[in-house]
Amino acid sequence: MPDKQRILLVDDDRNISHLIRLYLEKEGYEVCEAARGDDGLAAFRKHAPALVLLDVMLPGVDGLEVLREIRKSSKIPVIMLTAKDETFDKVLGLELGADDYITKPFENKELVARVKAVLRRSNTETAGEDADDILSFPQLTVSLARYEVTFEGKPVEMPPKEMEVLYFLASHPNMVFTREQLLERVWGFDFFGDSRTVDVHIKRLREKLVGCENYGWEIHTVWRVGYKFEVK
């Protein structure tokens, strides 16, 4: 039998953690837990999980800081859990590289479905890494498999989702995508996001690719429709 996929659950609410653990173990996952942010980071480094369920409000180190630390060394899928329902928190978490975001209270069956969907996408991306196609445009190269972007001969640091937005648009030059289509194609059909999330990622990309229009390409806004990677 294949090894069970290990999930790290970082949440200081014992009741919620207990229920989540029961549901995940019933689905065949192995679950390790931590109730503090600093303990969560230690568990992440020790157990090498396949996915992290990470509460935003944690004692010790908060969830967003834990996410920052994880993203310094790993592309492992992370789903944020929070009792808040504020657009700012959602956008910030996704900017930092979260793969999905679910607001408490939630149905445990929905959480399990999200976990399966995010792991499925992650496994698909990993399986395709050996066949990576590097996208090349004047003064720009993008490798999604290696999560590397080079602009004007210099590496550009980007959170995973920011890079995935760039890669997706650049993979379809001159095609227009609505915000909803980008949410679906980059974050996955099961991501219930706010369209402002896309706007924030596009804004950050433009800040990092200043002057790109001089090389015959740019991320262009199509008024009242969406965005496209325009090649002139």
N, CA, C and O of each residue as an XYZ file, in Angstrom:
928
protein
N       0.841     -1.195      0.000
C       0.000      0.000      0.000
C       0.877      1.247      0.000
O       1.925      1.256      0.646
N       0.467      2.312     -0.719
C       1.248      3.535     -0.730
C       1.235      4.191      0.643
O       0.292      4.024      1.416
N       2.299      4.943      0.938
C       2.353      5.653      2.208
C       1.236      6.686      2.277
O       0.850      7.280      1.271
N       0.726      6.883      3.489
C      -0.297      7.903      3.682
C       0.311      9.291      3.512
O       1.447      9.539      3.917
N      -0.462     10.190      2.907
C       0.002     11.567      2.807
C      -0.158     12.235      4.174
O      -1.192     12.105      4.829
N       0.876     12.945      4.582
C       0.871     13.569      5.897
C       0.414     15.029      5.775
O       0.887     15.771      4.915
N      -0.503     15.416      6.644
C      -0.997     16.790      6.681
C      -0.654     17.402      8.037
O      -0.897     16.797      9.081
N      -0.094     18.593      8.010
C       0.204     19.324      9.237
C      -0.935     20.303      9.507
O      -1.250     21.150      8.670
N      -1.544     20.179     10.677
C      -2.638     21.052     11.093
C      -2.130     21.962     12.208
O      -1.732     21.491     13.273
N      -2.149     23.281     11.950
C      -1.686     24.252     12.944
C      -2.870     25.128     13.341
O      -3.264     26.029     12.601
N      -3.429     24.853     14.515
C      -4.616     25.567     14.999
C      -4.658     25.442     16.512
O      -4.439     24.357     17.052
N      -4.940     26.551     17.206
C      -4.945     26.509     18.666
C      -6.315     26.185     19.255
O      -6.459     26.117     20.475
N      -7.327     25.983     18.402
C      -8.649     25.583     18.882
C      -8.709     24.056     18.926
O      -8.804     23.404     17.886
N      -8.654     23.494     20.118
C      -8.568     22.044     20.262
C      -9.794     21.324     19.700
O      -9.669     20.251     19.111
N     -10.969     21.909     19.880
C     -12.193     21.277     19.387
C     -12.199     21.186     17.868
O     -12.510     20.139     17.300
N     -11.849     22.300     17.212
C     -11.802     22.303     15.748
C     -10.725     21.351     15.246
O     -10.945     20.611     14.288
N      -9.565     21.369     15.890
C      -8.469     20.484     15.475
C      -8.871     19.015     15.587
O      -8.550     18.205     14.717
N      -9.571     18.686     16.662
C      -9.989     17.296     16.860
C     -10.927     16.840     15.753
O     -10.780     15.740     15.221
N     -11.901     17.696     15.405
C     -12.854     17.337     14.346
C     -12.164     17.213     12.989
O     -12.420     16.275     12.235
N     -11.292     18.164     12.691
C     -10.575     18.122     11.413
C      -9.738     16.846     11.329
O      -9.713     16.173     10.298
N      -9.066     16.529     12.409
C      -8.226     15.319     12.423
C      -9.057     14.070     12.156
O      -8.651     13.209     11.375
N     -10.221     13.967     12.800
C     -11.077     12.804     12.606
C     -11.479     12.656     11.140
O     -11.413     11.564     10.576
N     -11.894     13.760     10.534
C     -12.331     13.711      9.132
C     -11.174     13.349      8.198
O     -11.344     12.548      7.278
N     -10.012     13.931      8.431
C      -8.874     13.654      7.548
C      -8.372     12.230      7.705
O      -8.032     11.576      6.719
N      -8.322     11.745      8.939
C      -7.876     10.368      9.154
C      -8.871      9.375      8.556
O      -8.478      8.316      8.067
N     -10.148      9.718      8.595
C     -11.163      8.867      7.982
C     -10.948      8.766      6.473
O     -11.279      7.753      5.858
N     -10.388      9.833      5.880
C     -10.109      9.852      4.445
C      -8.756      9.226      4.106
O      -8.363      9.180      2.940
N      -8.044      8.744      5.131
C      -6.789      8.046      4.885
C      -5.537      8.882      5.006
O      -4.455      8.424      4.638
N      -5.653     10.104      5.515
C      -4.481     10.955      5.695
C      -3.877     10.746      7.081
O      -4.573     10.398      8.034
N      -2.578     10.965      7.170
C      -1.910     11.008      8.473
C      -1.860     12.467      8.908
O      -1.524     13.334      8.102
N      -2.186     12.753     10.155
C      -2.265     14.134     10.630
C      -1.314     14.354     11.799
O      -1.315     13.592     12.766
N      -0.501     15.406     11.703
C       0.280     15.855     12.845
C      -0.199     17.263     13.202
O      -0.624     18.016     12.326
N      -0.132     17.614     14.465
C      -0.741     18.855     14.928
C       0.241     19.754     15.675
O       1.243     19.297     16.226
N      -0.082     21.051     15.673
C       0.627     22.029     16.490
C      -0.383     23.114     16.852
O      -1.274     23.429     16.063
N      -0.241     23.684     18.048
C      -1.197     24.684     18.516
C      -0.616     26.093     18.538
O      -1.330     27.055     18.820
N       0.662     26.218     18.245
C       1.338     27.529     18.210
C       2.068     27.685     16.874
O       2.440     26.705     16.229
N       2.259     28.937     16.484
C       2.943     29.186     15.220
C       4.371     28.691     15.206
O       4.808     28.072     14.235
N       5.112     28.960     16.286
C       6.504     28.507     16.336
C       6.593     26.987     16.364
O       7.486     26.401     15.753
N       5.657     26.347     17.080
C       5.633     24.882     17.088
C       5.260     24.336     15.707
O       5.740     23.281     15.293
N       4.390     25.077     15.000
C       4.003     24.671     13.650
C       5.189     24.673     12.701
O       5.335     23.766     11.881
N       6.041     25.693     12.810
C       7.242     25.753     11.971
C       8.190     24.597     12.292
O       8.775     23.994     11.393
N       8.333     24.300     13.574
C       9.194     23.182     13.964
C       8.647     21.865     13.431
O       9.404     21.016     12.961
N       7.314     21.696     13.507
C       6.693     20.470     12.996
C       6.822     20.375     11.482
O       7.012     19.285     10.942
N       6.720     21.512     10.793
C       6.882     21.533      9.339
C       8.277     21.037      8.952
O       8.422     20.237      8.028
N       9.277     21.505      9.646
C      10.657     21.114      9.326
C      10.935     19.665      9.709
O      11.748     18.998      9.069
N      10.266     19.177     10.747
C      10.513     17.821     11.228
C       9.778     16.771     10.407
O      10.350     15.729     10.087
N       8.513     17.027     10.058
C       7.663     15.991      9.482
C       7.544     16.021      7.956
O       7.058     15.054      7.370
N       7.973     17.105      7.294
C       7.898     17.205      5.830
C       6.506     16.825      5.312
O       6.383     15.865      4.550
N       5.461     17.554      5.707
C       4.099     17.197      5.292
C       3.847     17.455      3.810
O       4.593     18.180      3.153
N       2.782     16.845      3.302
C       2.386     17.066      1.908
C       1.542     18.328      1.769
O       1.435     18.897      0.683
N       0.937     18.764      2.888
C       0.073     19.949      2.873
C      -0.021     20.487      4.295
O       0.063     19.736      5.267
N      -0.200     21.814      4.397
C      -0.353     22.456      5.701
C      -1.707     23.151      5.774
O      -2.068     23.927      4.889
N      -2.455     22.863      6.847
C      -3.673     23.615      7.184
C      -3.262     24.587      8.281
O      -2.856     24.168      9.365
N      -3.365     25.880      8.003
C      -2.729     26.881      8.859
C      -3.714     27.966      9.283
O      -4.228     28.718      8.455
N      -3.966     28.030     10.599
C      -4.825     29.083     11.126
C      -4.094     30.421     11.077
O      -2.875     30.470     11.246
N      -4.836     31.508     10.846
C      -4.214     32.825     10.793
C      -3.878     33.335     12.187
O      -2.770     33.819     12.421
N      -4.826     33.232     13.114
C      -4.642     33.757     14.465
C      -4.058     32.669     15.362
O      -4.762     31.751     15.781
N      -2.761     32.786     15.649
C      -2.074     31.770     16.456
C      -1.244     32.444     17.543
O      -0.747     33.552     17.339
N      -1.088     31.792     18.693
C      -0.151     32.301     19.700
C       1.288     32.035     19.255
O       1.555     31.144     18.448
N       2.190     32.821     19.796
C       3.598     32.648     19.434
C       3.926     33.418     18.168
O       4.331     34.579     18.233
N       3.756     32.792     17.035
C       3.967     33.411     15.722
C       2.664     33.278     14.948
O       2.108     32.182     14.871
N       2.161     34.372     14.369
C       0.872     34.270     13.680
C       1.002     33.493     12.367
O       2.103     33.277     11.860
N      -0.151     33.080     11.830
C      -0.166     32.217     10.661
C       0.470     32.819      9.428
O       1.107     32.110      8.650
N       0.307     34.130      9.237
C       0.899     34.762      8.056
C       2.423     34.746      8.123
O       3.092     34.581      7.103
N       2.967     34.916      9.320
C       4.416     34.853      9.472
C       4.918     33.425      9.259
O       5.978     33.211      8.670
N       4.141     32.448      9.746
C       4.488     31.046      9.495
C       4.514     30.781      7.990
O       5.423     30.120      7.488
N       3.518     31.297      7.278
C       3.462     31.125      5.821
C       4.677     31.750      5.149
O       5.265     31.161      4.241
N       5.050     32.940      5.597
C       6.249     33.594      5.034
C       7.480     32.704      5.181
O       8.262     32.540      4.245
N       7.635     32.135      6.370
C       8.803     31.288      6.626
C       8.765     30.023      5.774
O       9.797     29.599      5.254
N       7.593     29.417      5.626
C       7.469     28.219      4.801
C       7.839     28.526      3.358
O       8.537     27.744      2.713
N       7.374     29.660      2.854
C       7.611     30.007      1.454
C       9.068     30.361      1.154
O       9.456     30.427     -0.012
N       9.861     30.584      2.169
C      11.282     30.844      1.936
C      12.013     29.595      1.442
O      13.066     29.688      0.811
N      11.439     28.423      1.740
C      12.150     27.192      1.394
C      11.298     26.142      0.693
O      11.821     25.121      0.248
N       9.972     26.382      0.588
C       9.121     25.304      0.091
C       7.924     25.834     -0.692
O       7.407     26.917     -0.419
N       7.495     25.030     -1.683
C       6.284     25.324     -2.456
C       5.125     24.442     -2.001
O       4.106     24.358     -2.686
N       5.271     23.783     -0.851
C       4.251     22.889     -0.334
C       2.889     23.597     -0.275
O       2.828     24.769      0.096
N       1.807     22.913     -0.633
C       0.481     23.542     -0.578
C       0.112     23.964      0.847
O       0.339     23.228      1.808
N      -0.463     25.165      0.961
C      -0.908     25.688      2.251
C      -2.329     26.214      2.112
O      -2.611     27.031      1.235
N      -3.219     25.747      2.973
C      -4.591     26.263      3.031
C      -4.739     27.031      4.330
O      -4.508     26.486      5.410
N      -5.125     28.304      4.230
C      -5.286     29.135      5.413
C      -6.672     28.937      6.020
O      -7.670     28.839      5.307
N      -6.713     28.881      7.352
C      -7.968     28.790      8.105
C      -8.094     30.053      8.952
O      -7.116     30.495      9.555
N      -9.295     30.637      9.003
C      -9.450     31.831      9.818
C     -10.893     32.053     10.206
O     -11.813     31.651      9.494
N     -11.082     32.697     11.344
C     -12.423     33.072     11.785
C     -12.816     34.409     11.179
O     -13.976     34.814     11.255
N     -11.864     35.085     10.586
C     -12.150     36.378      9.983
C     -12.726     36.196      8.581
O     -12.535     35.164      7.939
N     -13.434     37.224      8.127
C     -13.968     37.203      6.763
C     -13.699     38.554      6.117
O     -14.608     39.217      5.616
N     -12.422     38.948      6.140
C     -12.038     40.254      5.621
C     -11.233     40.080      4.340
O     -10.316     39.261      4.277
N     -11.588     40.862      3.317
C     -10.902     40.778      2.035
C      -9.405     41.016      2.196
O      -8.603     40.370      1.521
N      -9.017     41.937      3.083
C      -7.598     42.241      3.273
C      -6.827     40.998      3.696
O      -5.756     40.719      3.157
N      -7.357     40.260      4.641
C      -6.683     39.051      5.095
C      -6.547     38.032      3.971
O      -5.500     37.402      3.822
N      -7.610     37.868      3.176
C      -7.579     36.905      2.081
C      -6.507     37.279      1.067
O      -5.701     36.444      0.656
N      -6.513     38.555      0.670
C      -5.548     39.004     -0.336
C      -4.127     38.861      0.174
O      -3.249     38.396     -0.552
N      -3.893     39.260      1.431
C      -2.540     39.172      1.983
C      -2.064     37.730      2.043
O      -0.927     37.431      1.678
N      -2.939     36.832      2.506
C      -2.555     35.430      2.571
C      -2.214     34.868      1.205
O      -1.246     34.122      1.062
N      -3.002     35.220      0.201
C      -2.754     34.715     -1.146
C      -1.518     35.361     -1.765
O      -0.791     34.720     -2.524
N      -1.282     36.628     -1.440
C      -0.071     37.285     -1.906
C       1.173     36.573     -1.382
O       2.175     36.445     -2.087
N       1.093     36.118     -0.151
C       2.242     35.460      0.469
C       2.439     34.036     -0.024
O       3.450     33.405      0.284
N       1.472     33.522     -0.794
C       1.665     32.203     -1.391
C       0.743     31.113     -0.909
O       1.002     29.938     -1.167
N      -0.348     31.467     -0.205
C      -1.322     30.441      0.181
C      -2.012     29.900     -1.070
O      -2.207     30.629     -2.042
N      -2.377     28.629     -1.042
C      -3.021     28.002     -2.192
C      -4.535     28.103     -2.130
O      -5.206     28.038     -3.160
N      -5.071     28.259     -0.942
C      -6.516     28.391     -0.784
C      -6.774     29.021      0.580
O      -5.858     29.183      1.387
N      -8.015     29.369      0.822
C      -8.377     30.130      2.005
C      -9.793     29.749      2.369
O     -10.688     29.863      1.532
N     -10.025     29.301      3.589
C     -11.366     28.908      3.994
C     -11.696     29.571      5.330
O     -10.880     29.579      6.252
N     -12.909     30.127      5.417
C     -13.311     30.905      6.583
C     -14.158     30.072      7.534
O     -15.090     29.389      7.111
N     -13.830     30.131      8.814
C     -14.614     29.460      9.836
C     -15.900     30.251     10.101
O     -15.894     31.479     10.012
N     -17.004     29.562     10.426
C     -17.144     28.107     10.489
C     -17.303     27.503      9.096
O     -17.867     28.136      8.204
N     -16.815     26.296      8.911
C     -16.925     25.633      7.617
C     -17.377     24.196      7.836
O     -17.227     23.636      8.922
N     -17.931     23.615      6.785
C     -18.303     22.207      6.825
C     -17.039     21.366      6.660
O     -16.225     21.625      5.773
N     -16.881     20.371      7.508
C     -15.680     19.548      7.425
C     -15.573     18.823      6.088
O     -14.473     18.599      5.583
N     -16.722     18.457      5.515
C     -16.691     17.811      4.200
C     -16.151     18.766      3.145
O     -15.445     18.347      2.227
N     -16.482     20.056      3.274
C     -15.956     21.044      2.326
C     -14.449     21.165      2.484
O     -13.720     21.253      1.496
N     -13.977     21.169      3.743
C     -12.539     21.257      3.974
C     -11.814     20.067      3.362
O     -10.774     20.236      2.725
N     -12.347     18.878      3.546
C     -11.732     17.677      2.975
C     -11.682     17.782      1.451
O     -10.691     17.400      0.828
N     -12.757     18.303      0.856
C     -12.783     18.465     -0.603
C     -11.714     19.453     -1.049
O     -11.064     19.244     -2.073
N     -11.527     20.525     -0.290
C     -10.493     21.505     -0.622
C      -9.107     20.876     -0.527
O      -8.260     21.086     -1.395
N      -8.884     20.110      0.526
C      -7.593     19.444      0.698
C      -7.297     18.536     -0.487
O      -6.192     18.562     -1.029
N      -8.271     17.741     -0.890
C      -8.070     16.825     -2.020
C      -7.786     17.584     -3.309
O      -6.925     17.187     -4.095
N      -8.515     18.678     -3.523
C      -8.342     19.439     -4.760
C      -6.962     20.092     -4.814
O      -6.298     20.056     -5.851
N      -6.529     20.689     -3.703
C      -5.218     21.344     -3.675
C      -4.096     20.321     -3.830
O      -3.128     20.573     -4.548
N      -4.212     19.187     -3.176
C      -3.200     18.137     -3.327
C      -3.172     17.598     -4.757
O      -2.105     17.310     -5.299
N      -4.349     17.465     -5.359
C      -4.420     16.973     -6.734
C      -3.706     17.936     -7.685
O      -2.946     17.508     -8.555
N      -3.951     19.225     -7.517
C      -3.278     20.217     -8.365
C      -1.772     20.196     -8.131
O      -0.985     20.270     -9.075
N      -1.382     20.095     -6.873
C       0.037     20.076     -6.535
C       0.732     18.867     -7.132
O       1.832     18.985     -7.672
N       0.098     17.701     -7.040
C       0.686     16.480     -7.594
C       0.797     16.549     -9.109
O       1.759     16.052     -9.694
N      -0.193     17.168     -9.737
C      -0.167     17.319    -11.193
C       0.969     18.224    -11.621
O       1.674     17.938    -12.590
N       1.148     19.339    -10.881
C       2.229     20.271    -11.209
C       3.590     19.617    -11.009
O       4.498     19.797    -11.821
N       3.729     18.855     -9.921
C       4.999     18.185     -9.651
C       5.316     17.150    -10.716
O       6.463     17.013    -11.141
N       4.290     16.424    -11.143
C       4.496     15.400    -12.169
C       4.954     16.000    -13.486
O       5.643     15.343    -14.267
N       4.573     17.245    -13.734
C       4.915     17.870    -15.005
C       6.207     18.656    -14.992
O       6.580     19.263    -15.996
N       6.902     18.650    -13.846
C       8.094     19.469    -13.748
C       9.195     19.042    -14.709
O       9.925     19.888    -15.226
N       9.325     17.736    -14.954
C      10.393     17.266    -15.831
C      10.201     17.726    -17.265
O      11.157     17.801    -18.038
N       8.960     18.034    -17.614
C       8.676     18.457    -18.980
C       8.468     19.969    -19.046
O       7.672     20.456    -19.849
N       9.177     20.699    -18.209
C       8.999     22.146    -18.124
C       9.312     22.826    -19.448
O      10.349     22.579    -20.063
N       8.391     23.690    -19.872
C       8.622     24.539    -21.029
C       8.912     25.938    -20.520
O       8.050     26.563    -19.903
N      10.108     26.434    -20.767
C      10.473     27.774    -20.326
C       9.883     28.784    -21.302
O      10.101     28.688    -22.510
N       9.146     29.737    -20.787
C       8.585     30.790    -21.617
C       9.630     31.876    -21.785
O      10.234     32.326    -20.811
N       9.840     32.291    -23.015
C      10.853     33.310    -23.288
C      10.273     34.427    -24.146
O       9.654     34.186    -25.182
N      10.489     35.648    -23.688
C      10.134     36.860    -24.415
C      11.319     37.806    -24.283
O      12.182     37.577    -23.436
N      11.391     38.847    -25.079
C      12.528     39.763    -24.958
C      12.733     40.242    -23.519
O      11.850     40.869    -22.933
N      13.885     39.946    -22.967
C      14.283     40.329    -21.619
C      13.468     39.642    -20.510
O      13.497     40.078    -19.359
N      12.747     38.575    -20.854
C      11.958     37.860    -19.846
C      12.011     36.358    -20.084
O      11.804     35.895    -21.206
N      12.288     35.597    -19.029
C      12.131     34.137    -19.073
C      11.375     33.715    -17.809
O      11.597     34.260    -16.728
N      10.479     32.738    -17.963
C       9.671     32.250    -16.844
C       9.708     30.729    -16.851
O       9.357     30.102    -17.850
N      10.131     30.135    -15.741
C      10.111     28.684    -15.570
C       9.228     28.371    -14.380
O       9.613     28.630    -13.240
N       8.053     27.818    -14.624
C       7.141     27.491    -13.533
C       7.650     26.296    -12.739
O       7.482     26.251    -11.520
N       8.267     25.331    -13.405
C       8.760     24.145    -12.709
C       9.817     24.511    -11.670
O       9.847     23.946    -10.577
N      10.679     25.459    -12.020
C      11.731     25.877    -11.083
C      11.350     27.140    -10.315
O      12.104     27.619     -9.467
N      10.171     27.669    -10.626
C       9.702     28.909     -9.992
C      10.778     29.986    -10.079
O      11.198     30.562     -9.075
N      11.206     30.236    -11.309
C      12.235     31.244    -11.556
C      11.756     32.217    -12.629
O      11.225     31.814    -13.664
N      11.956     33.496    -12.363
C      11.662     34.542    -13.339
C      12.909     35.403    -13.491
O      13.512     35.824    -12.504
N      13.282     35.657    -14.728
C      14.404     36.545    -15.007
C      13.911     37.690    -15.872
O      13.288     37.461    -16.909
N      14.184     38.917    -15.460
C      13.774     40.094    -16.224
C      14.970     41.024    -16.347
O      15.597     41.391    -15.353
N      15.274     41.398    -17.580
C      16.426     42.250    -17.882
C      17.721     41.656    -17.319
O      18.598     42.366    -16.827
N      17.803     40.329    -17.414
C      19.021     39.639    -17.010
C      19.181     39.406    -15.522
O      20.213     38.895    -15.087
N      18.166     39.776    -14.719
C      18.268     39.624    -13.272
C      17.112     38.775    -12.740
O      15.991     38.891    -13.237
N      17.363     37.924    -11.739
C      16.268     37.138    -11.142
C      15.289     38.048    -10.407
O      15.684     39.034     -9.784
N      14.009     37.701    -10.490
C      12.958     38.479     -9.837
C      12.270     37.599     -8.806
O      11.775     36.520     -9.134
N      12.239     38.059     -7.560
C      11.587     37.301     -6.493
C      10.073     37.485     -6.585
O       9.580     38.611     -6.647
N       9.339     36.368     -6.594
C       7.884     36.404     -6.658
C       7.285     35.304     -5.797
O       7.812     34.192     -5.770
N       6.189     35.590     -5.090
C       5.449     34.522     -4.418
C       4.911     33.546     -5.456
O       4.712     33.933     -6.608
N       4.669     32.298     -5.084
C       4.234     31.283     -6.051
C       3.018     31.673     -6.888
O       3.039     31.516     -8.109
N       1.968     32.175     -6.259
C       0.761     32.479     -7.020
C       0.973     33.645     -7.977
O       0.387     33.675     -9.060
N       1.798     34.594     -7.589
C       2.124     35.717     -8.465
C       2.799     35.197     -9.734
O       2.473     35.611    -10.846
N       3.743     34.282     -9.538
C       4.440     33.705    -10.681
C       3.501     32.869    -11.544
O       3.621     32.860    -12.769
N       2.570     32.171    -10.907
C       1.630     31.333    -11.659
C       0.691     32.183    -12.513
O       0.314     31.784    -13.615
N       0.312     33.362    -11.998
C      -0.503     34.277    -12.801
C       0.281     34.722    -14.031
O      -0.242     34.715    -15.145
N       1.533     35.106    -13.824
C       2.373     35.536    -14.941
C       2.554     34.413    -15.949
O       2.432     34.628    -17.155
N       2.846     33.214    -15.455
C       3.076     32.079    -16.354
C       1.820     31.761    -17.161
O       1.892     31.511    -18.364
N       0.675     31.773    -16.491
C      -0.569     31.452    -17.189
C      -0.866     32.472    -18.283
O      -1.181     32.090    -19.410
N      -0.771     33.758    -17.968
C      -1.050     34.783    -18.970
C      -0.040     34.711    -20.116
O      -0.411     34.799    -21.287
N       1.229     34.552    -19.771
C       2.268     34.505    -20.810
C       2.167     33.251    -21.665
O       2.648     33.229    -22.798
N       1.542     32.205    -21.126
C       1.334     30.971    -21.899
C       0.238     31.144    -22.942
O       0.103     30.322    -23.847
N      -0.541     32.210    -22.816
C      -1.642     32.476    -23.743
C      -1.545     33.921    -24.244
O      -2.434     34.729    -23.975
N      -0.468     34.250    -24.970
C      -0.271     35.639    -25.395
C      -1.447     36.170    -26.206
O      -1.984     35.502    -27.090
N      -1.824     37.405    -25.866
C      -2.889     38.154    -26.553
C      -4.294     37.613    -26.306
O      -5.250     38.084    -26.923
N      -4.437     36.634    -25.418
C      -5.763     36.143    -25.056
C      -6.241     36.868    -23.798
O      -5.479     37.044    -22.847
N      -7.499     37.282    -23.802
C      -8.057     38.027    -22.683
C      -8.748     37.070    -21.715
O      -9.508     36.193    -22.126
N      -8.472     37.253    -20.420
C      -9.101     36.437    -19.383
C      -9.764     37.347    -18.353
O      -9.181     38.346    -17.931
N     -10.966     37.000    -17.958
C     -11.644     37.743    -16.911
C     -11.002     37.410    -15.567
O     -10.248     36.444    -15.451
N     -11.306     38.213    -14.563
C     -10.789     37.931    -13.220
C     -11.283     36.572    -12.734
O     -10.537     35.807    -12.124
N     -12.548     36.289    -13.014
C     -13.117     35.011    -12.581
C     -12.418     33.839    -13.256
O     -12.190     32.807    -12.626
N     -12.075     33.990    -14.542
C     -11.368     32.913    -15.244
C      -9.974     32.705    -14.658
O      -9.507     31.573    -14.536
N      -9.320     33.800    -14.300
C      -7.989     33.671    -13.704
C      -8.060     33.016    -12.334
O      -7.210     32.192    -11.997
N      -9.062     33.372    -11.544
C      -9.247     32.709    -10.253
C      -9.440     31.206    -10.447
O      -8.885     30.389     -9.713
N     -10.235     30.871    -11.448
C     -10.525     29.456    -11.708
C      -9.302     28.714    -12.206
O      -9.015     27.606    -11.753
N      -8.571     29.327    -13.147
C      -7.465     28.612    -13.789
C      -6.194     28.593    -12.936
O      -5.427     27.633    -13.001
N      -5.964     29.631    -12.142
C      -4.732     29.696    -11.356
C      -4.937     29.164     -9.944
O      -4.105     28.416     -9.431
N      -6.055     29.555     -9.309
C      -6.288     29.102     -7.934
C      -7.092     27.812     -7.886
O      -7.081     27.117     -6.870
N      -7.782     27.484     -8.958
C      -8.564     26.255     -8.990
C     -10.046     26.539     -8.887
O     -10.459     27.522     -8.271
N     -10.843     25.677     -9.493
C     -12.286     25.885     -9.537
C     -12.905     25.957     -8.155
O     -13.970     26.552     -7.988
N     -12.262     25.365     -7.165
C     -12.842     25.313     -5.829
C     -12.460     26.505     -4.970
O     -12.867     26.587     -3.811
N     -11.671     27.446     -5.529
C     -11.281     28.611     -4.745
C     -12.372     29.661     -4.809
O     -12.710     30.153     -5.886
N     -12.928     30.005     -3.644
C     -13.995     30.986     -3.589
C     -13.389     32.346     -3.263
O     -13.535     32.855     -2.151
N     -12.728     32.910     -4.220
C     -11.973     34.127     -3.962
C     -12.691     35.393     -4.369
O     -13.745     35.363     -5.003
N     -12.091     36.504     -3.989
C     -12.565     37.827     -4.360
C     -11.770     38.267     -5.577
O     -10.559     38.051     -5.636
N     -12.438     38.885     -6.554
C     -11.736     39.271     -7.778
C     -10.633     40.285     -7.502
O      -9.729     40.449     -8.321
N     -10.695     40.968     -6.358
C      -9.636     41.911     -6.008
C      -8.306     41.193     -5.836
O      -7.245     41.794     -6.011
N      -8.357     39.931     -5.501
C      -7.137     39.137     -5.379
C      -6.331     39.186     -6.674
O      -5.111     39.349     -6.650
N      -7.027     39.043     -7.806
C      -6.354     39.089     -9.106
C      -5.751     40.465     -9.336
O      -4.609     40.576     -9.781
N      -6.511     41.519     -9.035
C      -6.015     42.881     -9.256
C      -4.736     43.142     -8.473
O      -3.811     43.774     -8.984
N      -4.678     42.659     -7.240
C      -3.491     42.862     -6.410
C      -2.287     42.143     -7.007
O      -1.187     42.696     -7.032
N      -2.481     40.925     -7.484
C      -1.377     40.178     -8.083
C      -0.882     40.848     -9.367
O       0.324     40.909     -9.606
N      -1.794     41.344    -10.186
C      -1.408     42.044    -11.416
C      -0.626     43.309    -11.075
O       0.386     43.606    -11.711
N      -1.089     44.047    -10.081
C      -0.399     45.269     -9.659
C       1.031     44.965     -9.238
O       1.962     45.675     -9.618
N       1.201     43.909     -8.454
C       2.549     43.549     -8.000
C       3.443     43.120     -9.165
O       4.626     43.456     -9.205
N       2.871     42.381    -10.105
C       3.654     41.964    -11.274
C       4.135     43.189    -12.067
O       5.288     43.245    -12.494
N       3.259     44.148    -12.256
C       3.638     45.340    -13.011
C       4.740     46.123    -12.305
O       5.621     46.691    -12.951
N       4.684     46.148    -10.970
C       5.719     46.848    -10.213
C       7.084     46.191    -10.404
O       8.115     46.862    -10.370
N       7.081     44.870    -10.605
C       8.341     44.147    -10.751
C       8.831     44.072    -12.191
O       9.980     43.708    -12.444
N       7.955     44.418    -13.137
C       8.310     44.342    -14.558
C       8.223     45.719    -15.208
O       7.795     45.850    -16.355
N       8.632     46.739    -14.465
C       8.569     48.116    -14.961
C       9.424     48.270    -16.214
O      10.583     47.856    -16.247
N       8.832     48.875    -17.249
C       9.556     49.102    -18.501
C       9.425     47.976    -19.495
O      10.044     48.016    -20.559
N       8.617     46.952    -19.166
C       8.501     45.797    -20.059
C       7.928     46.173    -21.420
O       8.225     45.525    -22.423
N       7.094     47.234    -21.454
C       6.496     47.631    -22.740
C       7.550     48.061    -23.752
O       7.294     48.065    -24.956
N       8.730     48.422    -23.268
C       9.823     48.793    -24.174
C      10.342     47.601    -24.970
O      11.031     47.776    -25.975
N      10.008     46.370    -24.516
C      10.481     45.156    -25.181
C       9.385     44.479    -25.997
O       9.557     43.358    -26.476
N       8.249     45.176    -26.150
C       7.201     44.667    -27.037
C       6.176     43.770    -26.378
O       5.426     43.083    -27.072
N       6.124     43.760    -25.054
C       5.108     42.963    -24.352
C       4.754     43.643    -23.035
O       5.551     44.403    -22.486
N       3.572     43.368    -22.540
C       3.146     43.909    -21.251
C       1.880     43.205    -20.786
O       1.185     42.569    -21.580
N       1.586     43.321    -19.501
C       0.320     42.826    -18.961
C      -0.685     43.957    -19.108
O      -0.597     44.983    -18.432
N      -1.629     43.751    -19.994
C      -2.529     44.833    -20.412
C      -3.920     44.653    -19.805
O      -4.453     43.544    -19.761
N      -4.497     45.757    -19.339
C      -5.866     45.737    -18.828
C      -6.846     45.973    -19.970
O      -6.741     46.955    -20.705
N      -7.787     45.070    -20.104
C      -8.864     45.247    -21.082
C     -10.066     45.777    -20.305
O     -10.664     45.051    -19.511
N     -10.409     47.004    -20.524
C     -11.400     47.708    -19.725
C     -12.710     46.930    -19.605
O     -13.311     46.525    -20.600
N     -13.133     46.735    -18.355
C     -14.379     46.061    -18.014
C     -14.423     44.579    -18.416
O     -15.481     43.950    -18.392
N     -13.263     44.038    -18.783
C     -13.219     42.615    -19.137
C     -12.235     41.878    -18.233
O     -12.634     41.016    -17.450
N     -10.953     42.215    -18.338
C      -9.958     41.503    -17.544
C      -8.550     41.876    -17.963
O      -8.233     43.054    -18.124
N      -7.702     40.867    -18.139
C      -6.289     41.102    -18.434
C      -5.801     40.174    -19.544
O      -6.369     39.114    -19.805
N      -4.715     40.626    -20.186
C      -4.046     39.769    -21.168
C      -2.567     40.078    -21.180
O      -2.151     41.185    -20.838
N      -1.767     39.094    -21.577
C      -0.334     39.286    -21.803
C      -0.196     39.678    -23.264
O      -0.229     38.831    -24.157
N      -0.041     40.965    -23.490
C      -0.061     41.498    -24.853
C       1.332     41.506    -25.453
O       2.265     42.076    -24.888
N       1.458     40.866    -26.604
C       2.707     40.869    -27.358
C       2.482     41.647    -28.634
O       1.630     41.291    -29.447
N       3.251     42.717    -28.809
C       3.025     43.614    -29.947
C       3.868     43.219    -31.137
O       3.804     43.866    -32.182
